[in-house]
Amino acid sequence: QVQLVESGGGLVQAGGSLRLSCAASGRTFSMYAMGWFRQASGKEREFVAAINWSGGSTFYTDSVKGRFTVSRENAKNTVYLQMNSLKPEDTAVYFCATAATTGWRYRSQPHEYDSWGQGTQVTVSS
């Protein structure tokens, strides 16, 4: 298991930017892909982005492509989510998560990740 702590959320106007961070401790961080998910009030948790162990491969849900960028610094055990051109519909609690197994493949379902942070609130006002 790995412990994850998100930070960087807040209130921002539409069109603004935020950078979320996720600090990891415990299991060897650099061996695992990482994911970002979000959950809006009253809705199911949805996939946002994922990054492989080295940072060389990423994928995104369609609604954030071109606006969000996921990256990682293995030396700092940290993964980031840079969010630009934010929209009110991006309002949610954002979670980072660690893939349940090593290796790189498309993982967009919550059950494919086994360690989760507590989440950080992102609110985008119109």
Residue frames as a rotation matrix with the C-alpha (Angstrom) as fourth column:
GLN 1
0.571 0.821 0.000 0.00
0.821 -0.571 0.000 0.00
0.000 0.000 -1.000 0.00
VAL 2
-0.626 -0.697 0.350 1.00
0.689 -0.705 -0.170 3.58
0.365 0.134 0.921 -0.54
GLN 3
0.071 0.603 -0.795 -0.20
0.781 -0.529 -0.332 6.69
-0.620 -0.597 -0.508 1.25
LEU 4
-0.442 -0.119 0.889 -1.29
0.794 -0.514 0.326 9.58
0.418 0.850 0.321 -0.95
VAL 5
-0.041 0.396 -0.917 -1.96
0.672 -0.668 -0.318 13.20
-0.739 -0.630 -0.239 -0.03
GLU 6
0.008 0.145 0.989 -3.44
0.918 -0.394 0.050 15.64
0.397 0.908 -0.136 -2.53
SER 7
-0.082 0.013 -0.997 -3.10
0.557 -0.829 -0.057 19.41
-0.827 -0.560 0.061 -2.34
GLY 8
-0.912 -0.411 -0.006 -3.55
0.259 -0.587 0.767 22.48
-0.319 0.697 0.642 -4.50
GLY 9
-0.243 0.898 0.366 -7.30
0.909 0.079 0.409 22.64
0.338 0.432 -0.836 -4.82
GLY 10
-0.742 0.046 -0.669 -9.27
0.341 -0.834 -0.435 25.83
-0.577 -0.550 0.603 -4.33
LEU 11
0.433 0.901 -0.038 -11.72
0.559 -0.301 -0.773 28.30
-0.707 0.313 -0.634 -5.80
VAL 12
-0.732 -0.670 -0.120 -10.95
0.265 -0.443 0.857 29.74
-0.627 0.596 0.502 -9.21
GLN 13
0.105 0.756 -0.646 -12.87
-0.536 -0.504 -0.677 31.67
-0.837 0.418 0.352 -11.85
ALA 14
0.718 0.220 0.661 -13.73
0.405 0.641 -0.652 30.08
-0.567 0.735 0.371 -15.16
GLY 15
0.871 -0.462 0.166 -10.76
0.007 -0.326 -0.945 30.27
0.491 0.825 -0.280 -17.50
GLY 16
0.468 -0.700 0.539 -8.30
-0.883 -0.386 0.265 30.13
0.023 -0.601 -0.799 -14.64
SER 17
0.162 -0.551 -0.818 -5.71
-0.262 0.776 -0.574 27.53
0.952 0.307 -0.019 -13.70
LEU 18
0.638 -0.108 0.762 -4.80
-0.748 0.145 0.647 25.31
-0.181 -0.983 0.012 -10.79
ARG 19
-0.115 -0.697 -0.708 -2.04
-0.558 0.635 -0.534 22.80
0.821 0.334 -0.463 -10.21
LEU 20
0.832 0.413 0.370 -2.82
-0.545 0.488 0.681 19.81
0.101 -0.769 0.632 -8.07
SER 21
-0.322 -0.934 -0.158 -0.10
-0.791 0.357 -0.497 17.79
0.520 -0.035 -0.853 -6.37
CYS 22
0.870 0.487 -0.073 -0.19
-0.380 0.759 0.528 14.28
0.313 -0.432 0.846 -4.99
ALA 23
-0.141 -0.950 0.278 2.59
-0.935 0.036 -0.353 13.26
0.326 -0.310 -0.893 -2.62
ALA 24
0.707 0.374 -0.600 3.18
-0.292 0.928 0.234 9.55
0.644 0.009 0.765 -2.14
SER 25
-0.266 -0.786 0.558 4.87
-0.957 0.149 -0.247 7.52
0.111 -0.600 -0.792 0.56
GLY 26
0.378 0.367 0.850 5.15
-0.558 0.823 -0.107 3.81
-0.739 -0.433 0.516 1.25
ARG 27
0.534 -0.099 0.840 5.28
0.507 0.832 -0.225 1.39
-0.676 0.546 0.494 -1.67
THR 28
-0.534 -0.845 0.017 7.87
0.489 -0.292 0.822 2.15
-0.690 0.447 0.570 -4.37
PHE 29
0.209 0.702 -0.681 6.23
-0.096 -0.679 -0.728 5.06
-0.973 0.218 -0.074 -6.11
SER 30
-0.224 -0.403 -0.888 8.24
-0.822 -0.411 0.394 4.94
-0.523 0.818 -0.239 -9.31
MET 31
-0.925 -0.158 0.345 7.14
-0.006 0.915 0.404 1.40
-0.379 0.372 -0.847 -10.18
TYR 32
-0.348 0.912 0.219 3.46
0.779 0.411 -0.474 2.22
-0.522 0.006 -0.853 -10.64
ALA 33
-0.574 0.356 0.738 1.24
0.455 -0.610 0.649 4.15
0.681 0.708 0.188 -12.96
MET 34
-0.782 0.331 -0.529 -0.81
0.358 -0.457 -0.815 6.89
-0.511 -0.826 0.239 -11.33
GLY 35
-0.378 0.731 0.568 -4.28
0.765 -0.099 0.636 8.17
0.521 0.676 -0.521 -12.04
TRP 36
-0.959 0.266 -0.095 -6.37
-0.170 -0.812 -0.558 11.23
-0.225 -0.519 0.825 -11.32
PHE 37
-0.435 0.899 0.049 -10.10
0.803 0.363 0.473 10.96
0.408 0.245 -0.880 -10.81
ARG 38
-0.934 0.225 0.279 -12.79
-0.316 -0.883 -0.348 13.43
0.168 -0.413 0.895 -9.83
GLN 39
-0.509 0.816 -0.273 -16.17
0.832 0.548 0.087 13.22
0.220 -0.183 -0.958 -8.21
ALA 40
-0.730 0.379 0.569 -18.76
-0.278 -0.925 0.260 15.95
0.625 0.031 0.780 -8.46
SER 41
-0.757 0.484 0.438 -21.49
-0.494 0.015 -0.870 16.22
-0.427 -0.875 0.228 -5.87
GLY 42
0.201 0.942 0.268 -24.12
-0.560 0.335 -0.757 13.55
-0.803 0.002 0.596 -6.46
LYS 43
0.677 -0.016 -0.736 -22.19
-0.700 0.298 -0.649 11.90
0.230 0.954 0.191 -9.27
GLU 44
0.919 -0.385 0.080 -19.99
0.353 0.897 0.265 8.86
-0.174 -0.216 0.961 -9.63
ARG 45
0.232 -0.931 -0.280 -16.23
-0.184 -0.325 0.928 9.08
-0.955 -0.164 -0.247 -9.55
GLU 46
0.981 0.124 0.146 -14.87
0.124 0.173 -0.977 9.59
-0.147 0.977 0.154 -13.04
PHE 47
0.212 -0.953 0.217 -11.49
0.882 0.283 0.378 9.12
-0.421 0.111 0.900 -14.63
VAL 48
0.820 -0.023 -0.573 -9.52
-0.145 -0.975 -0.169 12.24
-0.554 0.222 -0.802 -15.56
ALA 49
0.539 -0.736 -0.408 -5.96
-0.715 -0.145 -0.684 11.27
0.445 0.661 -0.605 -16.49
ALA 50
0.903 -0.353 0.245 -3.25
0.120 0.754 0.645 8.68
-0.413 -0.553 0.723 -16.01
ILE 51
0.497 -0.830 -0.252 0.51
-0.833 -0.376 -0.405 8.54
0.241 0.412 -0.879 -16.35
ASN 52
0.745 -0.255 -0.617 2.88
0.170 0.966 -0.194 5.60
0.645 0.039 0.763 -16.60
TRP 53
0.707 -0.440 -0.553 5.76
0.683 0.223 0.696 4.90
-0.183 -0.870 0.458 -14.23
SER 54
-0.311 -0.947 0.077 8.30
0.924 -0.282 0.257 7.01
-0.222 0.151 0.963 -16.09
GLY 55
-0.004 0.376 -0.927 6.04
0.092 -0.923 -0.374 9.85
-0.996 -0.087 -0.030 -17.15
GLY 56
-0.851 -0.475 -0.224 6.57
-0.177 -0.142 0.974 9.04
-0.494 0.869 0.037 -20.80
SER 57
-0.741 0.671 0.033 3.01
0.341 0.333 0.879 7.92
0.578 0.663 -0.476 -21.50
THR 58
-0.826 0.548 -0.133 -0.24
-0.150 -0.440 -0.885 9.58
-0.544 -0.711 0.446 -20.56
PHE 59
-0.667 0.683 0.296 -3.90
0.488 0.101 0.867 9.50
0.562 0.723 -0.401 -21.46
TYR 60
-0.929 0.357 -0.097 -6.89
-0.220 -0.745 -0.630 11.69
-0.297 -0.564 0.771 -20.65
THR 61
-0.152 0.951 0.268 -10.61
0.744 0.288 -0.602 11.64
-0.650 0.108 -0.752 -20.70
ASP 62
-0.195 0.045 0.980 -11.94
0.928 -0.316 0.199 13.54
0.318 0.948 0.019 -23.71
SER 63
0.740 0.656 0.147 -13.42
0.581 -0.734 0.350 16.41
0.338 -0.174 -0.925 -21.72
VAL 64
0.778 -0.490 -0.392 -10.02
0.037 -0.588 0.808 17.55
-0.627 -0.643 -0.440 -20.40
LYS 65
0.176 -0.746 0.642 -7.78
0.928 0.343 0.144 16.89
-0.328 0.571 0.753 -23.40
GLY 66
-0.035 -0.311 0.950 -5.85
0.691 -0.694 -0.202 19.99
0.722 0.649 0.239 -24.36
ARG 67
0.505 0.277 0.818 -6.60
-0.309 -0.826 0.471 21.65
0.806 -0.491 -0.331 -21.02
PHE 68
0.829 -0.192 0.526 -5.13
-0.483 0.229 0.845 19.33
-0.283 -0.954 0.097 -18.37
THR 69
0.275 -0.806 -0.524 -1.63
-0.475 0.360 -0.803 17.90
0.836 0.470 -0.284 -18.17
VAL 70
0.985 -0.014 0.172 -0.51
-0.139 0.522 0.842 15.09
-0.101 -0.853 0.512 -15.88
SER 71
0.276 -0.952 -0.129 3.16
-0.379 0.015 -0.925 14.77
0.883 0.304 -0.357 -14.94
ARG 72
0.979 0.022 -0.203 5.31
0.169 0.468 0.868 13.22
0.114 -0.884 0.454 -12.25
GLU 73
0.186 -0.952 0.241 8.62
-0.755 -0.296 -0.585 13.64
0.629 -0.073 -0.774 -10.46
ASN 74
0.655 0.094 -0.749 9.70
0.184 0.943 0.279 10.25
0.733 -0.321 0.600 -9.17
ALA 75
-0.448 -0.885 -0.126 12.60
0.424 -0.086 -0.901 11.77
0.787 -0.457 0.414 -7.24
LYS 76
-0.812 0.226 0.539 10.00
-0.523 -0.691 -0.498 13.68
0.260 -0.686 0.679 -5.21
ASN 77
-0.846 0.532 -0.045 7.41
0.523 0.809 -0.268 10.87
-0.106 -0.250 -0.962 -5.12
THR 78
-0.342 0.696 -0.631 4.91
-0.050 -0.684 -0.727 13.34
-0.938 -0.217 0.269 -6.52
VAL 79
-0.541 0.294 0.788 2.43
0.841 0.185 0.508 13.42
0.003 0.938 -0.347 -9.38
TYR 80
-0.741 0.202 -0.640 0.83
-0.042 -0.966 -0.257 16.61
-0.670 -0.164 0.724 -10.66
LEU 81
-0.079 0.715 0.694 -2.26
0.987 0.156 -0.048 17.67
-0.142 0.681 -0.718 -12.54
GLN 82
-0.865 -0.190 -0.465 -1.97
0.113 -0.975 0.189 21.04
-0.490 0.111 0.865 -14.25
MET 83
-0.077 0.936 0.345 -5.45
0.945 0.179 -0.275 22.30
-0.319 0.304 -0.898 -15.04
ASN 84
-0.908 -0.230 -0.349 -5.87
0.096 -0.927 0.362 25.22
-0.407 0.295 0.864 -17.44
SER 85
-0.744 0.658 -0.114 -8.92
-0.467 -0.391 0.793 26.88
0.477 0.643 0.598 -18.99
LEU 86
-0.930 0.358 -0.086 -11.04
0.312 0.643 -0.699 25.60
-0.195 -0.676 -0.710 -16.15
LYS 87
-0.529 0.842 0.107 -14.78
-0.225 -0.261 0.939 25.38
0.818 0.472 0.328 -16.60
PRO 88
-0.170 0.538 0.826 -17.59
-0.983 -0.152 -0.104 25.27
0.069 -0.829 0.555 -14.03
GLU 89
0.790 0.522 -0.322 -18.20
-0.528 0.846 0.076 21.64
0.312 0.110 0.944 -15.00
ASP 90
-0.055 -0.872 -0.487 -14.69
-0.020 0.488 -0.872 20.82
0.998 -0.038 -0.045 -13.73
THR 91
-0.153 0.064 0.986 -15.92
-0.924 -0.364 -0.119 21.49
0.351 -0.929 0.115 -10.19
ALA 92
0.703 0.284 -0.652 -15.38
-0.089 0.945 0.315 18.32
0.706 -0.163 0.690 -8.14
VAL 93
0.599 -0.616 0.511 -13.26
-0.558 0.136 0.818 16.65
-0.574 -0.776 -0.262 -5.52
TYR 94
0.548 -0.515 -0.660 -10.10
-0.617 0.284 -0.734 15.46
0.565 0.809 -0.162 -7.22
PHE 95
0.751 -0.260 0.607 -8.37
-0.340 0.636 0.692 12.25
-0.567 -0.726 0.389 -6.16
CYS 96
-0.030 -0.756 -0.654 -5.07
-0.943 0.238 -0.232 10.69
0.331 0.610 -0.720 -7.08
ALA 97
0.764 0.321 0.560 -4.65
-0.486 0.857 0.172 6.95
-0.424 -0.404 0.810 -7.05
THR 98
-0.371 -0.928 -0.032 -2.00
-0.819 0.310 0.483 4.29
-0.439 0.206 -0.875 -7.57
ALA 99
0.158 0.370 -0.915 -2.48
-0.795 0.598 0.105 1.50
0.586 0.711 0.388 -10.10
ALA 100
0.746 0.262 0.612 -3.07
-0.620 0.608 0.496 -1.83
-0.242 -0.750 0.616 -8.42
THR 101
0.652 -0.553 0.519 -0.42
0.532 0.821 0.206 -3.60
-0.540 0.142 0.830 -10.49
THR 102
-0.220 -0.799 -0.560 2.76
-0.163 -0.535 0.829 -2.67
-0.962 0.274 -0.012 -12.32
GLY 103
-0.590 -0.025 0.807 2.89
0.744 0.370 0.556 -2.40
-0.313 0.929 -0.200 -16.09
TRP 104
-0.718 0.279 -0.637 1.32
-0.330 -0.943 -0.042 0.15
-0.613 0.180 0.770 -18.39
ARG 105
-0.712 0.592 0.377 -2.10
0.669 0.410 0.620 -0.24
0.212 0.694 -0.688 -19.90
TYR 106
-0.525 0.611 0.593 -5.28
-0.262 -0.779 0.570 1.74
0.810 0.143 0.569 -20.19
ARG 107
-0.552 0.370 -0.748 -6.85
0.814 0.433 -0.387 1.94
0.180 -0.822 -0.540 -16.72
SER 108
-0.712 0.348 0.610 -9.85
-0.193 -0.932 0.307 4.20
0.675 0.101 0.731 -16.33
GLN 109
0.375 0.882 -0.285 -11.92
0.043 0.290 0.956 2.35
0.926 -0.371 0.070 -13.77
PRO 110
0.344 -0.229 0.910 -11.61
-0.862 -0.461 0.210 3.03
0.371 -0.857 -0.356 -10.03
HIS 111
0.904 0.064 0.423 -11.27
-0.288 0.822 0.491 -0.68
-0.317 -0.566 0.761 -9.22
GLU 112
0.716 -0.697 0.048 -8.04
0.470 0.431 -0.770 -0.78
0.516 0.574 0.636 -11.22
TYR 113
-0.168 -0.723 0.670 -6.42
-0.267 -0.621 -0.737 1.45
0.949 -0.303 -0.089 -8.59
ASP 114
0.255 0.294 -0.921 -5.84
0.593 0.705 0.389 0.33
0.764 -0.646 0.006 -5.04
SER 115
-0.333 -0.317 -0.888 -4.55
0.899 -0.391 -0.197 3.31
-0.284 -0.864 0.415 -3.05
TRP 116
0.235 0.555 0.798 -6.37
0.689 -0.674 0.266 6.64
0.686 0.488 -0.540 -2.89
GLY 117
-0.894 -0.437 0.098 -5.78
0.278 -0.713 -0.644 10.02
0.351 -0.548 0.759 -1.38
GLN 118
-0.507 0.707 -0.493 -8.37
0.635 -0.081 -0.768 11.93
-0.583 -0.702 -0.408 0.61
GLY 119
0.154 0.543 0.825 -9.13
0.963 -0.270 -0.002 14.29
0.221 0.795 -0.565 -2.24
THR 120
-0.719 -0.307 -0.624 -8.89
0.422 -0.906 -0.041 18.03
-0.553 -0.293 0.780 -2.77
GLN 121
0.297 0.955 0.024 -11.80
0.681 -0.194 -0.706 20.28
-0.669 0.226 -0.708 -3.68
VAL 122
-0.898 -0.421 0.127 -11.73
0.382 -0.605 0.699 22.24
-0.218 0.676 0.704 -6.91
THR 123
0.178 0.968 -0.179 -14.46
0.711 -0.252 -0.657 24.81
-0.681 -0.010 -0.732 -7.41
VAL 124
-0.839 -0.391 0.379 -14.74
0.541 -0.515 0.665 26.79
-0.065 0.762 0.644 -10.64
SER 125
-0.106 0.813 -0.572 -17.06
0.386 -0.497 -0.778 29.78
-0.917 -0.303 -0.261 -10.59
SER 126
-0.005 0.199 0.980 -18.74
1.000 0.003 0.004 31.14
-0.002 0.980 -0.199 -13.69
